[in-house]
Amino acid sequence: MRNFLLVARREYMEQIRGRAFLLTTILLPALFACVIGVGYLSSLGLGSNKHLAVLSNNPVLADLIRQRLTRKKESKTTVDVFAPASIEDRARLLKQVQERSIDGLLEVVSSGQGLPEATYSSPSSGDFITTSRMTGAINDSLVKERLTRSGMPTSDADALIKGITIQTFQVKKDGSVIKSNAVASFYKGYVMAFLLSMTTVVYGLNVARSIIQEKTSRIFEVMLAIAEPEDLLAGKLIGVGAVGLTQILIWVTAAGLMLVTPLAASTLSGDFEVHFSWVEAVLFPVYFVLGYFLYSALFAGLAATCETEQELQMFTPLAAVPVWLSFAMILLIINDSNSVWSVAASLFPPCTPIIMFLRMGSQVPPTWQILLSIVLMLLSIWGVLWLSSRLYRIGILMYGKRATLPEILRWLRYS
């Protein structure tokens, strides 16, 4: 037991003091925040500062489109209306588009009682933001024009076009009712699942790389003089796992401090209010530990059969397959977290940590499913550890020869 604790302490202190831990703990979240911030700030100006021309044979409809496009002051859109317009006007406006004097020409031609035909000409073929804004402006303006022509007051037409907003509430098992938001629930489950998948896979691969490095440096031959192979493997798994928990604790603490700031409080309120239950707070470290031990035990056994890190990289896609499978089902899980496929995927041990938190984004699964998933993961971890420990016992001392499948089977019989 003492050797086992010494190995765990050595692994923990070695990684905590390393530059990689400091960089991934501080620099990685900062880079993510910068990327999200740059993406948000750059999206604020999309479709703005446009100078457009609207050409139509219906002056009322053209003026409504202009009002709709210039309604938001932050868009800073200038719209010139030509209605009714002549053939010479159209040719002159297209010439201005060609010369970049204006950003685009929108033509809306009405014919009788049917729907008008709309075309847009611009120098760019990828300005989908402006095209989307014009589509909404034409549809809303057409409806308003038809309603007011039929005798409906303008205020009533505006209210009808604006529509209604559905407020959503979630009824908890205890009978309490709280305000909910599907988008906020989606991102809450997505972020927690992403954090679980990233940390469990990354630290599982860290265990494998550590084994390869110690195997190639022959330091195992010294370590085996004072510890059993089982102590080395157990200490390595627990030491690296403790590093992962430490990193997550730092991230959670930093996120908690940020959430109490006025900016975060205003952002995560109203329609974007996010609720975290004590069940999620308890199960997050539980599923992290279980997922970490499952992946790290698997890669520890694989690393013991490899000679170089390049050879180990061939097995890396194995870690990504359950992650890809889990996130490929994200829409199904968020929309129907209690479907047969959602439940079955959440009980499949390699996918359990990710799928369970995707399901919790909409509602907490039944207690029996949570307990069953934990039991299945424990059984899977026991089976993988049984297999990996036998490969590890012999593989760490094998040098200069690539392990083939028949030879690996002989290792299992020998151990």
N, C-alpha and C positions, 0 to 999 in steps of 0.2 A: 504493500500500500504506500509506503514511504517513497519508493522509487517512482510509482505512478504519479504521486503528487509533485515530485521533483521535475519529472518530464513535463507535466502540465504547466508548472510555474515557469520553466525554461521557455516553452513555446509562447506563453502569454507575454512574458517580459521581452522576449526577442522581437515579437511583432509590434508590441505597443511602442517600443523605443525606435522602431524603424521609420524612415522617412515616408514609406508608402502609406503607413497608417495615418500619419499626420496629413498627408496630401489628400487621401480619400475621405478623411473625416471632415476636413475644413474646406479644401479646394473644390472637391466634387460637388457638394451642395451649393457652394457659391457659384460654380459654373452653371449648374442647373437653374439657379435663380436668375443669373444674367441672361441665359438663353430665353427663359420664359419672359423676362422683362423686356428684352429686345424684341421678341416676337409680338408682345402686347403693344409696345410703343409704336412699332412699325405698322401694325394693323390699324392704328388710330387714323393714319393719313390715307388709307386706301380709298380710292374713288373720290378724293377731294381735289379742290383747285382745278376743276374741269370747266372748260368753256364749250358749251354745246349749243347746237342750233336745232330747233324743232320746226319741221316743215309739215303742214297739214292743210287739208281743204275744209277742216272743221275748226273754226276759231275758238269756240267754247272748249272743246276737248283739248286743243293745244295749250290754251291758257291754264287749264286745270293740271295738265302734265307739268307745265313750268312751275306752278305753285307747289306741286308735290315734290319736284326735284330740288327746289330751293328752300324747302320748309326748314331743314336743319341748318342753322348758321355755321356749325362746325364743318359742314361739307364744303363750304366756300365755292358753291357751284354757280356759274353764270349761264343763263339760258336765254337765247334770243329766239323769239317766235316769229315765224313767217306763215301767216294764215289769213286769207288764202294766198297761195304762192304760185308763181308762174314757172314755166319751164326754164326761163332765164335765171330765176332765183335758185333753182335746184343746181343748174350748171355752175353758177357762181359759188355756191356753198361747197360743192364738191371740189372746186378749185381751191378753196380756202382750206379744206381738209387736206388736200394734197400738199399745200404749202405750209401746213402745220400752223395756220393762223387760228384755227379752231380745232378742238380735240375730237369732235365727231358730229355727224349729222343724223338726226333721228327723223324718219319720215313716217307719218301716220296718215294713211289715206282711207277715208270712210267711203263705203259704197252702199247706199240704201239703208235698210234695217239690219243688215248682217254685221258681223264683227269687222272692224277695220283691219287693214294689212299694215304691219309695222316692219321697217327695215332700219338698220343702223350701220353707218359707214364711218370707219375710223382708221387711222394709220396703224393701230395695233390690233393683233388678232387674239391677244391674251388678256384683255381688260374685262374679265368676267365680273368684277365688282360693279363697274359702271353699268354693264349689261343687265345684271340682276336688279340694280336700283331702278333702271328704266322700265324693266318688265313690271315691277311692282307699281311704279308710278302710272304706267299705261292702264293696268288692270283696275287700280283704284279709281283713276280718273274716269275711265269708261263707265264703271258702275255708278259713280256719282253723277255723271252727265245724263245717263239714262234715267236715274231716279228723279233728279230735279226736273227733267223734261216731262216726266209723268205727273208732276205736281207735288212731290214730296219736298218739305222745307229743307233748306241747306243744312241746318243743324242736325236734323234727324238723319239725313243722308250721311253726314260725317260720323255720327255715332254708330250707324249701322256698319259703315266700312271699317271703323276702328275695331268693332267686335267686342267680345267679352274674354276675360281671362279666368281660367279655372284655377281656383286655389285648392291645392291637394293637402290632405292630412293622412297620417298613418295611425291606425288603431293598434296599440300595443297589446301584448297578451294579458297584461294586468288591467286592461280596460282604459288606460290613459290615451288621450288623443293629442298628437303633436303635429305641428306643421312640417310638411316634407316637401322636398324638391327632387325630382327624378335626376336632374343633371348633377346636383350636388351629391346625391347618393351614389351616382355612377362614378364620379371622380373620387369620392371617399374610398369606395371599394377598390377602384383601380389603383390608386396610390398605395394603399396598404398591401395589395397583392403584388404590385411591382416591387415594393420595398422588400417583401418577403422573398420573392423569386431572385432578385438581384443579390441579396446578402447570402442566402443559403447556397446558391450556385457558386458565387465568387469564393466564399470561404471553403466550400467543399473542394474547389479546384486549388485553393491555397494549400490545403492538406496534401493533395496529390503532388504539387510542385515541391513542397517541402521534403516529401519522401524521396523524390527523384534527386534533389540536390544533395541530400545526406547520403543517398545510395551511391551517387557518382563520386562523392568526396571520400568515401570509405569511412565516414565518421561512425557509421552503424557498428563497425567492428569494435570500436572503443566503447560505444554505448551499451552494446550487448554484454560487455564484461560486468556491468553493474545492474542491469535490468533485463527482465524477461521481454520477449517480443510483444506479449500481450500488454505489459505495462507501457511499453513505448507507444503502441498504437492507441491505447486508451488515453494516455497522457496527451498525445498529440491532438486527438479529437476534442478533448475537453479544453485544452489550452487555447486552441484556435477558435473553438466555439465561444469561449469567454471573451475573446477579442471581438467577435461579432456582436455579442450582447453589449459590450462596452460601447462600441461604435453606435449601435442603435439607441442606447441610453443617452448618449451625447446628442444625437440628432433629435430625439424626442424632447429632451430638455430645452434645446435651442428653439425648437418649434413651439413649445409651450410658452417660452418667454416672448416669442414674436407674436403669439396669438393674443397676448394681453395688451398689445399696443393699440392705439386708437385706429390706425389704418386697417389692421387686420380685423379688429372688432367690427368696423363698419363694412368691410368686405364680406365677412362671414356672418352677416345678419340679413334679415329680410328674406328675400327669395333664395339666397345662397346660404342660409343658415345650415350648419352641419351639426349633427348630433352623434356623439360617441357614447356607447353604453359600457357599463362595467364588464359585460361579457366579452366585448371586443378587446378591452384593455387587458383582460386576463388571458384570453386565447391567443393574442398576438405573440407573446414570448413563448407560449406552449408550442404553437405551430412552427415558430422559428427554430426552436431547439430540435423538434422532431424532424423537420425538413432538413436541417443542417446535418444531423446525425445520419439520416438516410443517404443524402448525397455524398457526404464526406466519407462514410464507410464504403460506399460503392467505389469512389475514386481512389481511396486508399488501397483497396485490393487491386484495382487496375494499375495504379502507379507501381506497385510492387512487381508487376510483370513487365514493366517497361524499362528500357535502358537509358533513354534520353527524353528531354522535354518535348522534342519534336515528335517522338513516337507517342507521347501522352496526348498531344494535341489532336491526334487522329480520333481519340475517344471523346473529345470535347463536345461534338454535336450531340452525344447521348444526353448531356445535361440540358441542352436546349430543346429537345423534343417535347418533354412534358410542359415546358414553359410555352412553347408555340401552341401546343394543343389546348392549353388552358386559356390563353388569350384569344385563340381562334373562336372559342365558344362564348366570348364575353357578352355579345348582344343577346344570345339565347338565355344566358344566366341572369342578366340584369332584368330582362323582360319577364321571365318566368323562372324564378329561382327554385321552385319546387317541382319542376318537370322531372320526368324519369331520367332524361339525359343529364340534367344538372345534378341530381342526387347521385347518379351512378359515377359521374366524373369526380364529385367531391369525396367519394369513398375509395377512389383509386389512389393508393398511397403516394406515388410520385406527383400527382396533381392536387392532392388534398389541401395543402396550405394555401395555394393560390385560389383554387375554386371556392373554398370555404369563405374566404374574405371577399371574393366577388359576390357570393350569395349574401353575405352580411351587409353588403352595400345597399340592398333593398329591404331585406328582413332577416332576422336571426333564425337559422335553421332550427328544427326541433332538437330537443336535448338528446334524444336517442341517436340521432344522426351524428351529432358532434362526438358523443361518447364512442360510437361505433367507429368513426373515422380515426379517433385517437388510438383505439385498440388495434385496428388494422395497421396503422403506422408503426406501433410498437412491435407487432409481430413481424412486419417487413424489416424493421431495423434489426431485430434479433436474427432473422434469416440472413440479411446482408452482412452483418457483423460476423456471424458464424462462418460464412464463406470467405469474407475478406481476411479474417484473422488467420485462416489456414494458408491463404495465398501469401499473406504478409510474412508469416513465420519462415517460409522458405525463400520467397522471392527477393527479400531484401539482401540476401547473401549471394544471389546469382548474378554473375557478371559475364559480359562478353558473348552472350548468346541470347537471341530473341526467343522468348517463350512461345511455343506453339500450343495449340489447343490440346493435343495428346499429352504434352509435357505438363500443362496446367492441371489436367485431370490426375496425373501421377502425383503432383504436389498435394492435391487434396487427399489422395489415399495415404501418402506418406505421413501427413500431419494428423 
